[in-house]
Amino acid sequence: MKPSTIPHWFLRFLAIFATLGLLTTIWALASPLMSVPDEPAHTIKAASVVRGQLRGEPGANQGDPAQVGVPAFIATVDGLPICFAWKPAVSAGCSPTLTNDTSELKAYTSAGNYNPMYYAVAGLPSLFLTGVNAIYAMRILSGLFSVAFLALALTALGGLQRWKLPLFVGSIAVTPMVLFLSGGVNPNSLEIAASMAVFGALCLSWERIASGGHWRLPLAAAAVSAAVLANTRAASLLWLAVAVAASLLMFGLRPLVSVLRLRFVQAMGLVVAVACGLAILWIKSADSLQSLMGTGINASPIHITLIMLDNTFDFAAGYVSYLGWLDTLGPSGVLAVWAALIIGVIVAALSVPSGSARLTIAFLVVAIILLPPLLQIPLAKEVGIIWQGRYILALVAVMIAACGVAMRSFDIDFRSTGRRALSVLLPVLVFGHFYSFIYGMRRYVIGLLDQANWRDMIVAPQWQPPLGWISLTVAYLAVLLVAAVLLYRTMTAVNPVVPALSTTPTENRALQP
């Protein structure tokens, strides 16, 4: 295929995928093994699933882990983070060396009854690699799996008729926390990416149906994303419902109704329905919430709700940068940057002329505030208050993307005012991502002390990742700068004159009254 015949949207997808894939790969190498929340449980689960143990032998009581048989180099990962987890002053240098032993051992995982779909992909490298190489490969593959859907989401937002603000604001949703989670073995990152992809692809589908453009490909992308999302985690079905509802609130029901009788649409609906049915069947048969660990509390629903609402802004740190096993709160400067950006886009989106757009943003903001207490209430008696901000980061990403879609009605000249704004905002985003990364490096290379100890990272490092922390940090900054330049050039380029998108006869008939 000649370069001139490659669709523009595909080139954009590849550029976004390559950029984000490099960032998550660097995170995968930079974070000490098993330093991502619950990574040992997910790693053991992934290795067991690809060996045919979809669930393992479940525990008898609430919180009991499942027992599985995995290679020794996988079974022993539980011991890697013990010496430094929840101890931010302790570097990762105390972590023991991982064995290369491939003999089968019994291991325990609290993720034993989680849906196996994600793990069937993430665990593949453990079939042909051993030791640390297998774990790093699992991390990298997991990150690329998530990045594929992040790239799909941003490509879809960049396919809207007035695409510049949706694309730029959508990129804000890729917070340092999203990249950090994507650098480990944890389905949370895939859940975030797939939720955003569902919303973005549906928005593009509804707009193109209404305007007579090609809508089948984005609708198929939305269906695939929805099928993956439904089978990611127990709460993912709820995020799927909210993402679909938000897209319909934004664009109305008319685009969907106009094509509902087409076989292609019905086929895509069937794909999603089957995927959701399988997800519900797994949750019911495997009792996916049984392995949640914690100490129950005897409190009324009102009391639990008040506790959760009181912690709403504390949870928000988990949307932006909360590294390690919730033991390393991101730098206050990074948290301030994203707080200002998120609040800013919400205020801007709530001021657009479109009533449906304002209603969509209000709906998502209320969902992000109220769903955590509603989900926590039935679990508190058994496991206590276990909520973390990252649990609802999928909806936060959808909300930020929705703000961008709502703001597409703003008429901003990116050759003058918009160009100057980008010259400020893009360096701020690069700073936020880079500072969060190097702060994480400091935490694990030398530990976080009360006094500034940056110099010790160079003269007295206590731990080094593969390739060394300096090489990875320079590479991370270089990729961030390239990403910023590409986004700047994309946003400030003069829009070409594009002829009206053609439609197939079937699509034309679907749009006729």
C-alpha positions as CSV (number, residue, x, y, z in Angstrom):
1,M,0.0,0.0,0.0
2,K,1.4,3.4,-1.0
3,P,1.8,6.0,1.9
4,S,-0.7,8.3,0.0
5,T,-3.4,5.6,0.2
6,I,-3.1,5.0,3.9
7,P,-6.1,6.6,5.7
8,H,-5.2,9.6,7.8
9,W,-7.0,8.2,10.8
10,F,-4.9,5.1,10.7
11,L,-1.7,7.1,10.6
12,R,-2.9,9.1,13.6
13,F,-3.8,5.9,15.4
14,L,-0.3,4.5,14.8
15,A,1.3,7.7,16.0
16,I,-0.7,7.8,19.2
17,F,-0.2,4.1,19.8
18,A,3.6,4.3,19.3
19,T,3.9,7.3,21.5
20,L,1.8,6.0,24.4
21,G,3.3,2.5,23.9
22,L,6.8,3.9,24.5
23,L,5.7,5.7,27.6
24,T,4.0,2.7,29.2
25,T,7.0,0.5,28.2
26,I,9.3,2.9,30.0
27,W,7.1,2.8,33.0
28,A,7.1,-1.0,32.8
29,L,10.9,-1.0,33.0
30,A,11.2,1.8,35.5
31,S,8.8,0.5,38.3
32,P,10.3,-2.2,40.5
33,L,8.7,-5.6,39.9
34,M,5.5,-6.0,41.8
35,S,5.4,-2.3,42.8
36,V,2.1,-1.6,41.1
37,P,-1.0,-2.1,43.3
38,D,-2.0,-5.8,43.7
39,E,0.5,-6.8,40.9
40,P,1.6,-10.1,42.5
41,A,-2.0,-11.3,42.6
42,H,-2.6,-10.3,39.0
43,T,0.7,-11.7,37.8
44,I,-0.1,-15.1,39.4
45,K,-3.6,-15.0,38.0
46,A,-2.3,-14.2,34.4
47,A,0.2,-17.1,34.5
48,S,-2.4,-19.5,35.7
49,V,-5.0,-18.5,33.1
50,V,-2.7,-19.1,30.2
51,R,-2.0,-22.6,31.7
52,G,-5.7,-23.4,31.6
53,Q,-6.6,-22.5,35.2
54,L,-9.3,-20.0,34.6
55,R,-10.3,-19.8,38.3
56,G,-8.1,-22.1,40.4
57,E,-9.3,-23.6,43.6
58,P,-11.3,-20.9,45.4
59,G,-10.9,-20.2,49.1
60,A,-13.7,-21.2,51.6
61,N,-14.3,-17.8,53.2
62,Q,-14.6,-14.1,52.2
63,G,-11.1,-12.8,51.4
64,D,-9.5,-16.2,51.0
65,P,-7.2,-16.3,48.0
66,A,-7.6,-18.9,45.3
67,Q,-4.9,-21.6,44.9
68,V,-3.3,-22.2,41.5
69,G,-0.3,-24.1,40.1
70,V,2.3,-21.9,38.3
71,P,6.1,-21.9,37.6
72,A,8.2,-21.1,40.6
73,F,9.4,-17.8,39.1
74,I,5.8,-16.7,39.2
75,A,4.8,-18.3,42.5
76,T,7.5,-16.4,44.4
77,V,6.6,-12.9,43.1
78,D,4.6,-12.3,46.3
79,G,7.8,-11.8,48.3
80,L,9.3,-9.1,46.0
81,P,7.6,-6.0,47.3
82,I,7.3,-6.9,51.0
83,C,10.4,-5.0,52.1
84,F,9.5,-1.7,50.4
85,A,5.7,-1.6,49.9
86,W,4.0,1.0,52.2
87,K,7.5,2.2,53.2
88,P,8.2,5.2,51.0
89,A,11.5,5.9,52.8
90,V,12.8,2.4,51.8
91,S,14.3,1.9,48.3
92,A,13.6,-1.1,46.1
93,G,17.2,-2.3,46.7
94,C,16.0,-4.6,49.4
95,S,13.9,-6.6,47.1
96,P,15.1,-10.2,46.6
97,T,16.2,-11.6,43.3
98,L,13.6,-13.5,41.3
99,T,14.3,-17.1,40.5
100,N,14.4,-18.6,37.0
101,D,13.0,-21.9,38.3
102,T,10.3,-23.3,36.1
103,S,9.1,-26.2,38.3
104,E,5.5,-25.9,39.3
105,L,4.5,-24.6,42.7
106,K,1.3,-23.9,44.4
107,A,0.6,-20.1,44.7
108,Y,-2.2,-18.0,46.0
109,T,-4.0,-15.1,44.3
110,S,-6.8,-12.8,45.4
111,A,-7.7,-12.3,41.8
112,G,-8.5,-16.0,41.3
113,N,-12.2,-15.5,40.5
114,Y,-11.7,-12.4,38.3
115,N,-12.8,-12.5,34.7
116,P,-9.9,-14.3,32.8
117,M,-10.1,-12.3,29.5
118,Y,-7.4,-9.7,30.4
119,Y,-5.2,-12.3,32.0
120,A,-5.3,-14.6,28.9
121,V,-3.4,-11.8,27.0
122,A,-1.2,-10.5,29.8
123,G,0.1,-13.9,30.8
124,L,1.2,-15.1,27.4
125,P,4.9,-14.1,27.8
126,S,5.2,-16.4,30.9
127,L,4.7,-19.4,28.5
128,F,8.0,-18.9,26.7
129,L,10.1,-16.6,29.0
130,T,11.3,-17.1,32.6
131,G,12.3,-15.0,35.6
132,V,12.4,-11.2,35.3
133,N,12.3,-11.3,31.5
134,A,8.9,-12.9,31.7
135,I,7.5,-10.4,34.2
136,Y,8.8,-7.4,32.2
137,A,7.4,-8.8,29.0
138,M,4.0,-9.4,30.7
139,R,4.1,-5.8,31.8
140,I,4.9,-4.4,28.4
141,L,2.3,-6.6,26.7
142,S,-0.3,-5.5,29.2
143,G,0.6,-1.9,28.6
144,L,0.3,-2.2,24.8
145,F,-3.1,-3.9,25.2
146,S,-4.3,-0.9,27.1
147,V,-2.6,1.6,24.8
148,A,-4.4,0.2,21.8
149,F,-7.7,1.3,23.3
150,L,-6.3,4.7,24.5
151,A,-5.1,5.3,20.9
152,L,-8.5,4.2,19.6
153,A,-10.3,6.7,22.0
154,L,-8.1,9.6,21.0
155,T,-8.3,8.7,17.3
156,A,-12.1,8.7,17.5
157,L,-12.1,12.0,19.3
158,G,-9.8,13.3,16.6
159,G,-12.3,12.1,13.9
160,L,-15.1,14.4,15.0
161,Q,-16.0,17.3,12.7
162,R,-14.7,19.9,15.1
163,W,-12.0,17.7,16.5
164,K,-9.3,19.9,17.9
165,L,-10.6,20.5,21.4
166,P,-11.9,17.0,21.9
167,L,-8.5,15.6,20.9
168,F,-6.5,18.0,23.2
169,V,-8.9,17.7,26.2
170,G,-9.0,13.9,25.7
171,S,-5.2,13.8,26.0
172,I,-5.5,15.4,29.4
173,A,-7.4,12.2,30.5
174,V,-4.2,10.3,30.0
175,T,-2.9,11.2,33.5
176,P,0.4,10.1,35.0
177,M,-1.7,7.5,37.0
178,V,-3.1,6.0,33.8
179,L,0.4,5.5,32.4
180,F,1.8,4.2,35.7
181,L,-1.0,1.6,35.9
182,S,-0.4,0.7,32.3
183,G,3.2,-0.1,33.1
184,G,2.2,-3.0,35.4
185,V,0.2,-6.2,35.4
186,N,-3.2,-4.9,36.5
187,P,-6.6,-4.9,34.5
188,N,-7.4,-1.4,35.9
189,S,-5.5,0.2,33.0
190,L,-7.4,-1.8,30.4
191,E,-10.7,-0.8,32.1
192,I,-9.8,2.9,31.9
193,A,-8.7,2.7,28.3
194,A,-11.6,0.6,27.0
195,S,-14.2,2.9,28.8
196,M,-12.7,5.9,27.1
197,A,-12.7,4.0,23.7
198,V,-16.3,3.1,24.0
199,F,-17.3,6.7,24.7
200,G,-15.1,8.2,22.0
201,A,-16.1,5.7,19.3
202,L,-19.8,6.0,20.0
203,C,-19.6,9.8,19.9
204,L,-18.0,9.6,16.5
205,S,-20.6,7.0,15.3
206,W,-23.6,9.2,16.4
207,E,-22.1,12.3,14.8
208,R,-21.4,10.6,11.5
209,I,-24.8,8.9,11.4
210,A,-26.5,12.3,11.9
211,S,-24.3,14.0,9.3
212,G,-24.3,11.2,6.7
213,G,-20.7,10.1,7.2
214,H,-19.1,6.7,7.4
215,W,-20.1,5.4,10.7
216,R,-19.8,1.6,10.5
217,L,-16.1,1.4,11.4
218,P,-16.4,3.6,14.5
219,L,-19.5,1.6,15.6
220,A,-17.6,-1.6,15.2
221,A,-14.7,-0.2,17.2
222,A,-17.2,0.8,19.9
223,A,-18.7,-2.7,19.9
224,V,-15.2,-4.4,20.3
225,S,-14.3,-1.9,23.0
226,A,-17.5,-2.6,24.8
227,A,-17.0,-6.4,24.6
228,V,-13.5,-6.1,26.1
229,L,-14.6,-3.6,28.8
230,A,-17.5,-5.8,29.9
231,N,-15.1,-8.6,30.7
232,T,-12.4,-6.7,32.4
233,R,-13.4,-6.2,36.0
234,A,-16.6,-6.8,38.1
235,A,-17.5,-3.1,38.0
236,S,-16.8,-2.7,34.3
237,L,-20.4,-3.4,33.2
238,L,-21.4,-0.4,35.2
239,W,-18.8,1.8,33.6
240,L,-19.9,0.5,30.2
241,A,-23.5,1.5,30.9
242,V,-22.5,5.0,32.0
243,A,-20.2,5.5,29.0
244,V,-23.0,4.5,26.6
245,A,-25.6,6.6,28.4
246,A,-23.2,9.6,28.3
247,S,-22.8,9.3,24.5
248,L,-26.5,9.1,24.0
249,L,-27.1,12.1,26.3
250,M,-24.6,14.1,24.3
251,F,-25.9,13.3,20.9
252,G,-29.5,12.2,21.5
253,L,-31.3,9.0,20.6
254,R,-32.2,10.0,17.0
255,P,-28.9,8.7,15.5
256,L,-29.2,5.3,17.1
257,V,-32.9,5.0,16.3
258,S,-32.3,5.8,12.7
259,V,-30.0,2.8,12.2
260,L,-31.4,0.4,14.7
261,R,-33.1,-1.8,12.1
262,L,-29.9,-2.3,10.1
263,R,-28.4,-5.8,10.3
264,F,-25.0,-4.4,10.9
265,V,-26.1,-2.5,13.9
266,Q,-28.1,-5.5,15.2
267,A,-25.0,-7.6,14.7
268,M,-22.8,-5.2,16.7
269,G,-25.5,-5.1,19.4
270,L,-25.5,-8.9,19.5
271,V,-21.7,-8.9,20.0
272,V,-22.0,-6.5,22.9
273,A,-25.0,-8.4,24.4
274,V,-23.1,-11.8,24.2
275,A,-20.1,-10.2,25.8
276,C,-22.1,-8.7,28.6
277,G,-24.0,-12.0,29.1
278,L,-20.7,-13.9,29.4
279,A,-19.4,-11.3,31.9
280,I,-22.5,-11.6,34.1
281,L,-22.3,-15.4,33.9
282,W,-18.7,-15.3,35.1
283,I,-19.5,-12.9,37.9
284,K,-22.4,-15.1,39.1
285,S,-20.6,-18.4,38.7
286,A,-17.2,-17.4,40.0
287,D,-18.6,-15.0,42.7
288,S,-16.0,-12.4,41.7
289,L,-16.5,-10.3,44.8
290,Q,-15.8,-13.2,47.2
291,S,-12.0,-12.6,47.2
292,L,-12.1,-9.0,48.3
293,M,-10.0,-8.6,51.4
294,G,-10.5,-6.3,54.3
295,T,-12.0,-5.9,57.8
296,G,-15.8,-5.4,57.9
297,I,-17.4,-2.5,59.8
298,N,-20.8,-2.3,61.4
299,A,-22.1,1.1,60.1
300,S,-25.3,2.3,58.6
301,P,-25.6,3.1,54.9
302,I,-25.9,6.8,55.7
303,H,-22.7,6.7,57.8
304,I,-20.8,4.9,55.0
305,T,-22.1,7.4,52.5
306,L,-21.0,10.3,54.6
307,I,-17.5,8.8,55.1
308,M,-17.2,8.3,51.3
309,L,-18.4,11.7,50.4
310,D,-16.1,13.2,53.0
311,N,-13.1,11.5,51.2
312,T,-14.2,12.5,47.7
313,F,-11.3,14.9,47.1
314,D,-8.9,12.6,48.8
315,F,-9.8,9.9,46.3
316,A,-9.1,12.4,43.5
317,A,-5.3,12.1,44.0
318,G,-5.7,8.5,42.7
319,Y,-7.0,10.0,39.4
320,V,-3.7,11.8,38.8
321,S,-0.6,10.4,40.6
322,Y,-0.6,7.9,43.5
323,L,2.4,5.6,42.9
324,G,3.3,2.3,44.5
325,W,1.0,0.5,46.8
326,L,-0.8,3.8,47.7
327,D,2.4,4.7,49.6
328,T,3.7,7.5,47.4
329,L,1.4,10.4,46.8
330,G,2.4,12.2,43.6
331,P,4.2,15.6,43.8
332,S,1.8,18.4,44.9
333,G,2.7,20.4,41.8
334,V,1.5,17.5,39.6
335,L,-1.7,17.2,41.5
336,A,-2.2,20.9,41.2
337,V,-1.7,20.9,37.5
338,W,-4.3,18.3,36.8
339,A,-6.7,19.7,39.4
340,A,-6.6,23.0,37.6
341,L,-7.0,21.4,34.2
342,I,-9.9,19.1,35.2
343,I,-11.8,21.8,37.0
344,G,-11.1,24.1,34.1
345,V,-12.5,21.8,31.4
346,I,-15.6,21.0,33.6
347,V,-16.4,24.7,34.0
348,A,-15.8,25.3,30.3
349,A,-18.0,22.3,29.3
350,L,-20.8,23.4,31.7
351,S,-20.9,26.8,29.9
352,V,-21.4,25.6,26.4
353,P,-24.7,26.5,24.6
354,S,-25.8,22.9,24.2
355,G,-28.2,21.8,26.9
356,S,-27.6,18.1,26.2
357,A,-23.8,18.6,26.5
358,R,-24.2,20.4,29.8
359,L,-26.6,17.6,31.0
360,T,-24.0,15.0,30.0
361,I,-21.2,16.6,32.0
362,A,-23.5,17.1,35.0
363,F,-24.5,13.4,34.8
364,L,-20.9,12.2,34.7
365,V,-19.8,14.5,37.6
366,V,-22.7,13.3,39.8
367,A,-21.9,9.6,38.8
368,I,-18.3,10.0,39.9
369,I,-19.3,11.5,43.2
370,L,-22.2,9.2,44.1
371,L,-21.2,5.8,42.6
372,P,-18.3,5.2,45.0
373,P,-20.5,5.3,48.2
374,L,-23.3,3.3,46.5
375,L,-20.8,0.6,45.5
376,Q,-19.1,0.6,48.9
377,I,-22.3,0.3,51.0
378,P,-23.0,-3.4,50.2
379,L,-19.4,-4.4,50.8
380,A,-18.6,-2.5,54.0
381,K,-20.0,-5.1,56.3
382,E,-17.8,-7.8,54.9
383,V,-14.6,-6.0,53.9
384,G,-14.9,-2.4,55.3
385,I,-14.0,0.8,53.4
386,I,-11.7,-0.4,50.7
387,W,-12.3,2.2,48.0
388,Q,-9.4,3.8,46.1
389,G,-9.5,6.6,43.6
390,R,-8.2,4.5,40.8
391,Y,-11.3,2.3,41.0
392,I,-13.4,5.0,39.2
393,L,-10.6,6.4,37.1
394,A,-12.4,4.9,34.1
395,L,-15.3,7.2,34.5
396,V,-13.1,10.2,35.2
397,A,-11.4,9.6,31.9
398,V,-14.8,9.4,30.2
399,M,-15.9,12.6,31.9
400,I,-12.7,14.5,30.7
401,A,-13.2,13.2,27.2
402,A,-16.9,14.3,27.3
403,C,-15.8,17.8,28.3
404,G,-13.7,17.9,25.2
405,V,-16.6,16.8,23.1
406,A,-18.9,19.4,24.7
407,M,-16.3,22.1,24.1
408,R,-16.2,21.4,20.3
409,S,-18.7,24.2,19.9
410,F,-16.2,26.8,21.0
411,D,-14.6,28.7,18.1
412,I,-10.9,28.9,18.9
413,D,-8.4,30.0,16.4
414,F,-5.4,27.8,16.9
415,R,-3.3,30.0,14.6
416,S,-3.4,32.8,17.2
417,T,-5.0,32.6,20.6
418,G,-5.1,28.8,20.6
419,R,-1.5,28.6,19.5
420,R,-0.4,30.8,22.5
421,A,-2.5,28.7,24.9
422,L,-0.9,25.5,23.6
423,S,2.5,27.0,24.1
424,V,1.7,27.3,27.8
425,L,-0.4,24.2,28.3
426,L,1.7,21.6,26.5
427,P,4.9,22.4,28.6
428,V,2.8,22.2,31.7
429,L,1.6,18.7,30.7
430,V,5.1,17.6,29.9
431,F,6.2,19.0,33.3
432,G,3.5,17.1,35.1
433,H,4.2,13.7,33.4
434,F,7.9,14.1,33.8
435,Y,7.9,15.2,37.4
436,S,5.6,12.4,38.4
437,F,7.9,9.9,36.6
438,I,11.2,11.1,38.1
439,Y,9.5,11.4,41.6
440,G,8.7,7.7,41.3
441,M,12.3,7.0,40.3
442,R,13.5,8.9,43.4
443,R,11.1,6.9,45.6
444,Y,12.5,3.6,44.4
445,V,16.1,4.4,43.7
446,I,16.9,6.0,47.1
447,G,13.6,6.3,49.0
448,L,11.8,9.5,50.0
449,L,13.2,11.3,53.0
450,D,12.1,14.4,54.7
451,Q,15.0,16.4,53.3
452,A,15.8,16.7,49.6
453,N,18.0,13.9,48.5
454,W,18.0,14.2,44.7
455,R,21.8,14.2,44.6
456,D,22.0,10.7,46.1
457,M,20.2,9.3,43.0
458,I,23.4,10.0,41.1
459,V,26.2,9.5,43.7
460,A,24.6,6.7,45.8
461,P,21.8,4.9,44.1
462,Q,20.4,1.9,46.1
463,W,18.5,0.3,43.3
464,Q,18.6,0.5,39.5
465,P,16.0,-0.6,36.9
466,P,17.0,-2.3,33.7
467,L,19.1,0.2,31.5
468,G,19.5,2.4,34.6
469,W,17.2,5.2,35.9
470,I,19.1,8.0,34.1
471,S,18.7,6.3,30.7
472,L,15.0,5.7,31.3
473,T,14.4,9.2,32.6
474,V,16.0,10.8,29.6
475,A,14.1,8.5,27.2
476,Y,10.8,9.3,29.0
477,L,11.4,13.1,28.7
478,A,12.4,12.7,25.0
479,V,9.2,10.8,24.2
480,L,7.1,13.4,26.1
481,L,8.7,16.2,24.1
482,V,8.1,14.4,20.8
483,A,4.5,13.8,21.8
484,A,4.1,17.5,22.7
485,V,5.6,18.7,19.4
486,L,3.4,16.3,17.4
487,L,0.2,17.4,19.2
488,Y,1.2,21.1,18.8
489,R,1.7,20.7,15.1
490,T,-1.5,18.7,14.7
491,M,-3.5,21.3,16.6
492,T,-2.0,24.3,14.8
493,A,-2.1,22.9,11.3
494,V,-4.5,24.7,8.9
495,N,-7.5,22.5,8.4
496,P,-7.6,21.1,4.9
497,V,-10.7,21.5,2.8
498,V,-12.4,18.2,3.2
499,P,-15.3,17.2,0.9
500,A,-18.4,15.9,2.5
501,L,-18.0,12.4,3.6
502,S,-19.7,10.0,1.2
503,T,-22.2,7.4,2.4
504,T,-23.2,4.0,1.1
505,P,-26.7,3.5,-0.2
506,T,-27.6,1.6,2.9
507,E,-26.4,4.4,5.1
508,N,-28.3,6.9,3.1
509,R,-31.5,5.0,3.4
510,A,-31.0,4.8,7.2
511,L,-30.8,8.5,7.4
512,Q,-33.9,9.3,5.4
513,P,-37.1,10.1,7.3
